Amino acid sequence: MKYQRVYEDELTIETWSFDTDKFRNGPISVDIKYKAGAEKKIKQLAKEAKQEKKTARQMKKINERNKWKLD
């Protein structure tokens, strides 16, 4: 039995193709198409994630220093 499922989010449209006669446990192919402006948004999200990690490391370092001062 052949069928397709289409999943869409803010950045991509994914088409999953299934063929249960060939493979029962998942899709036999996945086609991913990016919407206009998706590359810019992905880069922006990566930059924000990097900044959050940097801030978390800095806060951890500050908290560790303050911990020693309080003891």
N, C-alpha and C positions, 0 to 999 in steps of 0.2 A: 504494500500500500504506500503510495507516494502522497506527500502533502507538504505544505510550507507554512511557516509561522513568521509573522512580521512583528518586530519589536521596535518601538520608536521612543527616543528620549530627546532631550534638548540639543544633543550634539550629533547623534547618529540615527540611521535607519538600518536595522539588521534584519536580513532575511535568512531564516534557518530552513534548510531543505532536509526533509526526512524521507527515507525509503526503508520501511520495516522489513522488506524482503532481503535487503543487503545487510542492514545493521540495525539491530533492535534497541540498542542502548543509547542512542543519541543521533544528532544530525550527521548527514554525510557531507554537508558543506554549509558554510556560513558566509554570506556576502555582507560586508559592512560598507555603508556609504556615509560619508561625513557631510553634514549640512554646511551651508555657507557660513563662514565665520567660526567654524568649530576649531580650527587650528589655533586661532588667536585666543579663544576661550580656554583651550587645553593648556596653552603656555601660561596664561594668567593663573589658572588653578594650580599649576605646578609651582609657580613663583610664590603664590600665597602659602602653599604647603611648606615650602622651603623656609619662608620667613617665620611661620609658626614653630617649626622645629628649632630654628635658631633662637627664637625668643624663649622657648621652653628650656633649652640648654643654658641660656644666660640666667634665667630665673633659678634654675637648679643650682648653678654655681654660686649665685648670690645667697641663696638660702643655706647652702653648706657653709659659706663663710660666716654668716650670721649665727649659725648654730654653734660654731667654735667660740665666737665672741660671748655668747650667752652662758656657756659652760664654765 
